[in-house]
Amino acid sequence: MNGLNKKVRDFRSNINKKIITETKYFKYKKPFILKSEAVLDYLEIAYEIYRKLNDEKDNAISICYALTGDAHIAGYHEGAKKNRMVG
């Protein structure tokens, strides 16, 4: 079985599992200079991690979803009864 078929099989086996996510924050506590030369006093970026990085480190996806102002893309937060997915 080639690598792509294994990834598809793994994806299909995990598709119905309940994924619990937690919003985490990267905090840069120094002045951050924008291209426009405006300065932010600090920078805070919210993100979530789903599953783990594989040994090949080729299963990472970065999604910048600025339209909602929310870092939560899919899955469940602890205690949530409803799945949320951008689509």
N, C-alpha and C positions, 0 to 999 in steps of 0.2 A: 504494500500500500504506500503510495507516495505521500509526501508531507501535507499537500493540500487536502487530500481525502481524509487524512487523520484529523486535520483542523476542522473540517466540515462535520465529521462524525462527533468530535468533542463538543463543537458548538451545539449540534442538535441534541446531544445528551444533556446539556446544561440549560437548554432553552426554557424549560418549565420549572426550574429550581428557583426558589425564592431567594433573591440576592438582597442582603441587608447592607446598606451603605451608610456612610457617615461623612458629613462635610468636614473637610480639614482646611487649614489656612496656611499659606506661605506669607510670612510677614517680613518685609524689607523695611527696616526702621531708620533708614537714612534718606535724605532728600533724593527724589527721583526726577531727573530732568527729561522732559518730553522733547520730541523732535521740534515742536513749536517754541522751545526754550522756556515754556511754562514749567514751574517746579511744584511737584507734589511733596508735602512734608514727609510722607511715608507711603508705602505701597502694600496693599493686602490683597492676595489672590485666593479665592475659594476654589477648592477642587475636590473631586471624589475619586476613589480607586475601587474598581470592580475586579474581583479575582486577584490573581498574582501574575507577575511577569514570568514568562516561561524561560527555560534554559537558553533558548535561542535569542531571547529578548526581542522578538518580532511580533508580539501580540499587543503592543501598546498603541492606543489611539488617543489623540488629543482633540477635544471638541471645544471650540470657543462658541458658546451660545449666548451672546450678549442681548438677544431680543427679550429675554425674560428677566434679566437681572438676577438670575438664580443659578447656582452651580449644580443643582440637582438635575441630572439628565434622565436617569432611569433607575429602576429598582425600588426598594423600600427603605424608608428610614425606620429606625427601631420603633416598634409600636404601631406603625402605620398599617392600615388594612388594605390600602389601595396602591397598586403599582403605578408609577408615573414614567412615561417614556416620551421623549421628544420625537416627533414624526411628522 
